[in-house]
Amino acid sequence: MPDFLQEPKVANVEALKVPMFYVWHKLGYGHTYTLSPRGANAYWLASFKTSPPEYLSECISLLQHGEIPYVDMGLRNSMINFYLKLS
């Protein structure tokens, strides 16, 4: 199991941001620091770049199994659809 899945549930929210940050940067909208002062976690970004389909699959699984606290169904479904389109 990837390290990011073994951390507390709230930390999983940060892992979900990485694909969005990557796309933001690749499309030329700016650096990840534009979206967040902390940018993207370097380990998770490297994990995403190494195996995007696996990473996206784990993100979808986190959302489908309720591992992300306080996400309403509309947002959850939108995020799942976004990750499915990237994979």
C-alpha positions in Angstrom: 0.0 0.0 0.0 1.4 3.4 -0.9 2.6 5.5 2.0 0.1 8.3 1.4 -2.7 5.8 2.1 -1.3 4.9 5.5 -1.5 8.5 6.8 -4.5 10.0 8.6 -7.6 10.6 6.5 -7.1 14.4 6.5 -3.7 14.0 4.9 -5.3 12.1 2.1 -6.9 15.4 1.0 -3.5 16.7 0.1 -2.8 13.6 -2.0 -5.9 14.3 -4.0 -4.6 17.7 -5.0 -1.5 16.4 -6.8 -3.1 15.5 -10.1 -4.9 18.9 -10.3 -1.6 20.7 -9.5 0.2 18.7 -12.2 -2.4 19.5 -14.8 -2.4 23.2 -13.8 1.3 23.4 -14.3 1.4 21.3 -17.5 -1.2 23.5 -19.1 0.9 26.6 -18.4 -1.3 28.3 -15.9 1.5 28.7 -13.4 3.5 26.9 -10.7 1.8 24.8 -8.1 2.6 27.6 -5.6 0.0 29.7 -7.4 -2.7 27.3 -6.2 -1.3 26.7 -2.7 1.5 28.5 -0.8 2.9 25.0 0.1 2.8 23.8 -3.5 2.5 20.1 -4.1 4.0 17.4 -1.9 7.2 16.3 -3.7 6.8 12.7 -2.8 3.3 12.5 -4.0 4.1 14.4 -7.2 6.9 12.0 -7.9 4.6 9.0 -7.2 2.0 10.5 -9.6 4.6 11.1 -12.4 6.0 7.5 -11.9 2.6 5.8 -12.3 -0.3 8.1 -13.1 -2.9 5.4 -13.6 -2.1 3.7 -10.3 -2.1 7.0 -8.5 -5.4 8.1 -10.0 -6.9 4.7 -9.2 -6.0 5.2 -5.6 -7.5 8.6 -5.5 -10.7 7.3 -6.9 -10.7 4.5 -4.4 -10.2 7.0 -1.5 -13.2 9.0 -2.7 -15.4 6.0 -3.3 -14.8 4.4 0.1 -15.3 7.6 2.1 -11.7 8.0 3.1 -11.9 11.7 2.6 -13.7 13.5 5.3 -16.4 16.1 4.7 -16.8 15.9 0.9 -20.3 16.2 -0.4 -21.6 13.8 -3.0 -21.6 16.4 -5.8 -18.0 17.3 -5.3 -17.0 13.7 -4.7 -18.6 12.6 -8.1 -17.0 15.6 -9.9 -13.5 14.6 -8.5 -14.0 11.0 -9.5 -15.0 12.0 -13.0 -11.9 14.3 -13.3 -9.6 11.5 -12.2 -11.3 9.0 -14.6 -10.8 11.4 -17.5 -7.1 11.8 -16.6 -6.5 8.0 -16.4 
